[in-house]
Amino acid sequence: MIEFIKKTMLAGVGIAVVTKDKILEVLDDMVNKGEITKDEAIAMSEKIVNEGKEETEKAKVEASKLFNDMLHKANIVTREQHDDLLSRVQALEGRLHKEFPNDE
């Protein structure tokens, strides 16, 4: 399952790179044809990049939520949950040894 998620995310990155290259190519072509100015092309590319970054962040948050939901449904313990439980057990063991010392 984790491998599938990794492959899906890498595919998304690959698509983003191809899309960025294509967008730059189209904008350069539009500048060469005189349809837009160089400044307009720069502004458009910056806007597209910023929107892409925002969408990427949204996708990361959604992927994280999905992944955590899958872990929860699969009853898999996270590292944080494990560490919290370990701390609680160690604290209880400490209390037990104080109340019932063992000379062994």
N, CA and C of each residue as an Amber inpcrd file, in Angstrom:
protein
   312
   0.8300000  -1.1960000   0.0000000   0.0000000   0.0000000   0.0000000
   0.8680000   1.2510000   0.0000000   1.9160000   1.2680000   0.8410000
   2.7970000   2.4310000   0.9040000   3.5070000   2.6160000  -0.4320000
   3.9140000   1.5310000  -1.0550000   4.5740000   1.6080000  -2.3620000
   3.6450000   2.2420000  -3.3960000   2.3760000   1.8740000  -3.3580000
   1.3850000   2.4370000  -4.2780000   1.2830000   3.9530000  -4.0900000
   1.2440000   4.3780000  -2.8330000   1.1440000   5.8120000  -2.5440000
   2.3880000   6.5430000  -3.0420000   3.5690000   5.9630000  -2.8000000
   4.8100000   6.5780000  -3.2840000   4.7950000   6.7230000  -4.8030000
   4.3980000   5.6590000  -5.4940000   4.3680000   5.6970000  -6.9620000
   3.3770000   6.7330000  -7.4660000   2.2410000   6.8490000  -6.7990000
   1.2320000   7.8280000  -7.1920000   1.7650000   9.2420000  -7.0240000
   2.4390000   9.4910000  -5.9040000   2.9860000  10.8240000  -5.6620000
   4.0950000  11.1520000  -6.6520000   4.9550000  10.1820000  -6.9400000
   6.0230000  10.4130000  -7.9120000   5.4600000  10.6700000  -9.3050000
   4.3950000   9.9800000  -9.6480000   3.7440000  10.2220000 -10.9360000
   3.2090000  11.6480000 -10.9960000   2.6520000  12.1160000  -9.8940000
   2.1570000  13.4870000  -9.8270000   3.2610000  14.4980000 -10.0200000
   4.4250000  14.2370000  -9.4220000   5.5780000  15.1280000  -9.5900000
   6.0270000  15.1230000 -11.0410000   6.0600000  13.9590000 -11.6420000
   6.4500000  13.8620000 -13.0520000   5.5160000  14.6460000 -13.9550000
   4.2310000  14.5430000 -13.6940000   3.2450000  15.2860000 -14.4750000
   3.4500000  16.7780000 -14.2950000   3.7380000  17.1980000 -13.0710000
   3.9500000  18.6230000 -12.7940000   5.1440000  19.1610000 -13.5650000
   6.2220000  18.3890000 -13.6530000   7.4100000  18.8270000 -14.3830000
   7.0990000  18.9610000 -15.8640000   6.4270000  17.9670000 -16.4260000
   6.0670000  18.0080000 -17.8440000   5.1340000  19.1860000 -18.1070000
   4.1710000  19.3960000 -17.2280000   3.2170000  20.4860000 -17.3860000
   3.9260000  21.8280000 -17.3270000   4.8520000  22.0010000 -16.3890000
   5.6000000  23.2590000 -16.2680000   6.3780000  23.5380000 -17.5540000
   7.0540000  22.5240000 -18.0720000   7.8110000  22.6980000 -19.3140000
   6.8940000  23.0940000 -20.4640000   5.7400000  22.4550000 -20.5350000
   4.7790000  22.7510000 -21.6120000   4.2390000  24.1700000 -21.4670000
   3.9420000  24.5990000 -20.2470000   3.4310000  25.9490000 -20.0110000
   4.4760000  26.9800000 -20.4500000   5.7410000  26.7690000 -20.0610000
   6.7940000  27.6970000 -20.4530000   6.9540000  27.7430000 -21.9700000
   6.8280000  26.5970000 -22.5910000   6.9260000  26.5260000 -24.0550000
   5.7910000  27.3220000 -24.7100000   4.5760000  27.1590000 -24.2000000
   3.4130000  27.8720000 -24.7460000   3.5630000  29.3720000 -24.5310000
   3.9980000  29.7740000 -23.3420000   4.1720000  31.2000000 -23.0680000
   5.2520000  31.8090000 -23.9590000   6.3640000  31.0950000 -24.1320000
   7.4220000  31.5830000 -25.0420000   6.8940000  31.7250000 -26.4650000
   6.1060000  30.7610000 -26.8850000   5.5180000  30.8010000 -28.2270000
   4.5900000  32.0140000 -28.3760000   3.7980000  32.2770000 -27.3360000
   2.8850000  33.4230000 -27.3720000   3.6530000  34.7400000 -27.4250000
   4.7780000  34.8200000 -26.7060000   5.6210000  36.0270000 -26.7480000
   6.2070000  36.1890000 -28.1380000   6.7090000  35.1050000 -28.7170000
   7.3070000  35.1550000 -30.0560000   6.2970000  35.5730000 -31.1220000
   5.0410000  35.1920000 -30.9410000   3.9960000  35.5590000 -31.8980000
   3.4470000  36.9570000 -31.6270000   3.8760000  37.5760000 -30.5260000
   3.4120000  38.9160000 -30.1920000   2.0290000  38.9430000 -29.5500000
   1.5460000  37.7870000 -29.1100000   0.2210000  37.7160000 -28.4840000
   0.2300000  38.2830000 -27.0670000   1.3720000  38.1380000 -26.3830000
   1.5460000  38.7180000 -25.0490000   2.9620000  39.2790000 -24.9540000
   3.1580000  40.1540000 -23.9860000   4.5010000  40.7060000 -23.7920000
   5.3140000  39.7750000 -22.9000000   6.6120000  40.0300000 -22.8760000
   7.5020000  39.2400000 -22.0240000   7.0990000  39.4060000 -20.5500000
   6.7500000  40.6320000 -20.1520000   6.3260000  40.8830000 -18.7710000
   5.0410000  40.1280000 -18.4310000   4.1170000  40.0860000 -19.3880000
   2.8690000  39.3400000 -19.1650000   3.1530000  37.8400000 -19.0180000
   4.0860000  37.3520000 -19.8190000   4.4540000  35.9360000 -19.7400000
   5.0860000  35.6230000 -18.3870000   5.9440000  36.5250000 -17.9080000
   6.5780000  36.3260000 -16.6070000   5.5180000  36.3340000 -15.5120000
   4.5990000  37.2910000 -15.5750000   3.5330000  37.3780000 -14.5690000
   2.6630000  36.1250000 -14.5910000   2.3220000  35.6570000 -15.7970000
   1.5030000  34.4480000 -15.9140000   2.2300000  33.2360000 -15.3430000
   3.5140000  33.1100000 -15.6670000   4.2610000  31.9360000 -15.1890000
   4.3920000  31.9720000 -13.6690000   4.6190000  33.1670000 -13.1100000
   4.7020000  33.2790000 -11.6470000   3.3640000  32.9130000 -11.0040000
   2.2640000  33.3680000 -11.5980000   0.9420000  33.0480000 -11.0700000
   0.7000000  31.5370000 -11.1240000   1.0470000  30.9350000 -12.2340000
   0.8480000  29.4890000 -12.3950000   1.7010000  28.7180000 -11.3850000
   2.9500000  29.1580000 -11.2030000   3.8380000  28.4900000 -10.2450000
   3.2800000  28.6150000  -8.8340000   2.8340000  29.8230000  -8.4620000
   2.2850000  30.0270000  -7.1180000   1.0280000  29.1880000  -6.8990000
   0.1550000  29.1550000  -7.8910000  -1.0510000  28.3350000  -7.7680000
  -0.6930000  26.8540000  -7.6790000   0.3370000  26.4670000  -8.4270000
   0.7970000  25.0760000  -8.3790000   1.3280000  24.7120000  -7.0040000
   2.0760000  25.6460000  -6.3860000   2.5970000  25.3950000  -5.0410000
   1.4560000  25.2500000  -4.0440000   0.4510000  26.1150000  -4.1680000
  -0.7060000  26.0360000  -3.2760000  -1.4260000  24.7030000  -3.4350000
  -1.6200000  24.2880000  -4.6750000  -2.2950000  23.0130000  -4.9330000
  -1.4640000  21.8390000  -4.4220000  -0.1450000  21.9430000  -4.5560000
   0.7320000  20.8830000  -4.0590000   0.6100000  20.7580000  -2.5510000
   0.5910000  21.8980000  -1.8550000   0.4360000  21.8710000  -0.4010000
  -0.9120000  21.2650000  -0.0100000  -1.9660000  21.6440000  -0.7260000
  -3.2840000  21.0740000  -0.4480000  -3.2600000  19.5600000  -0.6620000
  -2.6030000  19.1420000  -1.7430000  -2.5260000  17.7020000  -2.0360000
  -1.7450000  16.9680000  -0.9540000  -0.6730000  17.5850000  -0.4450000
   0.1080000  16.9550000   0.6230000  -0.7510000  16.7730000   1.8760000
  -1.5110000  17.8060000   2.2180000  -2.3750000  17.7270000   3.4030000
  -3.4140000  16.6340000   3.2160000  -4.0360000  16.6040000   2.0480000
  -5.0580000  15.5830000   1.7840000  -4.4550000  14.1840000   1.7800000
  -3.2620000  14.0370000   1.1980000  -2.6040000  12.7300000   1.1720000
  -2.2570000  12.2850000   2.5870000  -1.8020000  13.2230000   3.4040000
  -1.4740000  12.9040000   4.7880000  -2.7170000  12.4600000   5.5530000
  -3.8240000  13.1800000   5.3440000  -5.0800000  12.7990000   6.0040000
  -5.5170000  11.4040000   5.5570000  -5.4430000  11.1650000   4.2630000
  -5.8310000   9.8680000   3.7200000  -4.9560000   8.7550000   4.2880000
  -3.6510000   8.9950000   4.3260000  -2.7140000   8.0020000   4.8310000
  -2.9780000   7.7160000   6.3070000  -3.1760000   8.7620000   7.1000000
  -3.4650000   8.5720000   8.5260000  -4.7890000   7.8490000   8.7300000
  -5.7780000   8.1540000   7.8990000  -7.0580000   7.4700000   7.9850000
  -6.9010000   5.9810000   7.6690000  -6.0970000   5.6740000   6.6590000
  -5.8580000   4.2690000   6.3060000  -5.1420000   3.5400000   7.4420000
  -4.1580000   4.2140000   8.0590000  -3.4520000   3.6040000   9.1910000
  -4.4230000   3.3310000  10.3410000  -5.2870000   4.2950000  10.6030000
  -6.2550000   4.1440000  11.6820000  -7.1940000   2.9650000  11.3980000
  -7.6940000   2.8890000  10.1830000  -8.6080000   1.8010000   9.8260000
  -7.9190000   0.4450000   9.8670000  -6.6200000   0.4340000   9.5880000
  -5.8750000  -0.8220000   9.5960000  -5.3740000  -1.1670000  11.0000000
  -5.7080000  -0.3130000  11.9660000  -5.2830000  -0.5020000  13.3550000
  -3.7670000  -0.5740000  13.4880000  -3.0770000   0.2720000  12.7280000
  -1.6260000   0.3530000  12.8120000  -1.2750000   1.5160000  13.7370000
  -0.3650000   1.2600000  14.6500000   0.0400000   2.2640000  15.6290000
   1.1210000   3.1530000  15.0210000   0.9790000   4.4560000  15.2240000
   2.0060000   5.3860000  14.7490000   3.1690000   5.3960000  15.7350000
   4.2970000   5.9390000  15.3160000   5.4760000   6.0440000  16.1820000
   5.1250000   6.8680000  17.4310000   4.3970000   7.9580000  17.2370000
   4.0120000   8.8210000  18.3600000   3.1360000   8.0550000  19.3570000
   2.1720000   7.2970000  18.8500000   1.3150000   6.5120000  19.7420000
   2.1310000   5.4670000  20.4960000   3.0520000   4.8270000  19.7960000
   3.9210000   3.8220000  20.4110000   4.7490000   4.4470000  21.5240000
   5.3720000   5.5820000  21.2260000   6.2210000   6.2460000  22.2100000
   5.4140000   6.7060000  23.4310000   4.2010000   7.2140000  23.1900000
   3.3410000   7.6230000  24.3030000   2.9960000   6.4240000  25.1980000
   2.6400000   5.3290000  24.5720000   2.2940000   4.1290000  25.3410000
   3.5130000   3.6030000  26.1020000   4.6730000   3.6110000  25.4770000
   5.9030000   3.1620000  26.1350000   6.1960000   4.0220000  27.3650000
   6.0160000   5.3230000  27.2410000   6.2330000   6.2240000  28.3830000
   5.2750000   5.9080000  29.5220000   4.0290000   5.6460000  29.1770000
   3.0370000   5.3160000  30.2050000   3.3920000   4.0080000  30.9140000
   3.8090000   3.0090000  30.1590000   4.1750000   1.7140000  30.7440000
   5.3860000   1.8840000  31.6570000   6.3790000   2.6420000  31.2160000
   7.5690000   2.8490000  32.0390000   7.2200000   3.5800000  33.3330000
   6.3140000   4.5620000  33.2440000   5.8840000   5.2870000  34.4480000
   5.1570000   4.3370000  35.3980000   4.2990000   3.4940000  34.8710000
   3.5840000   2.5280000  35.7120000   4.5390000   1.5160000  36.3450000
   5.5160000   1.0560000  35.5910000   6.5000000   0.1210000  36.1370000
   7.2750000   0.7760000  37.2700000   7.6150000   2.0590000  37.0920000
   8.3250000   2.7830000  38.1390000   7.5010000   2.8690000  39.4080000
   6.2340000   3.1710000  39.2750000   5.3430000   3.2310000  40.4400000
   5.2160000   1.8610000  41.0950000   5.1230000   0.8200000  40.2830000
   4.9950000  -0.5460000  40.8010000   6.2180000  -0.9210000  41.6260000
   7.4030000  -0.6060000  41.1180000   8.6380000  -0.9500000  41.8250000
   8.7900000  -0.1450000  43.1200000   8.2590000   1.0710000  43.1480000
   8.3130000   1.8710000  44.3780000   7.3980000   1.2720000  45.4440000
   6.2200000   0.8410000  45.0470000   5.2430000   0.3000000  46.0090000
   5.5900000  -1.1310000  46.4330000   6.1590000  -1.9000000  45.5310000
   6.4920000  -3.2870000  45.8120000   7.9640000  -3.5520000  45.4360000
   8.8720000  -3.0500000  46.2690000  10.3030000  -3.2310000  45.9370000
  10.6620000  -4.7130000  45.8480000  11.5500000  -4.9910000  44.9800000
  12.0110000  -6.3720000  44.7770000  13.5230000  -6.3680000  45.0330000
  13.9430000  -7.1500000  45.9760000  15.3520000  -7.1710000  46.3550000
  16.2100000  -7.9760000  45.3760000  15.6130000  -8.6570000  44.4610000
  16.3630000  -9.5250000  43.5370000  17.1860000  -8.7580000  42.5780000
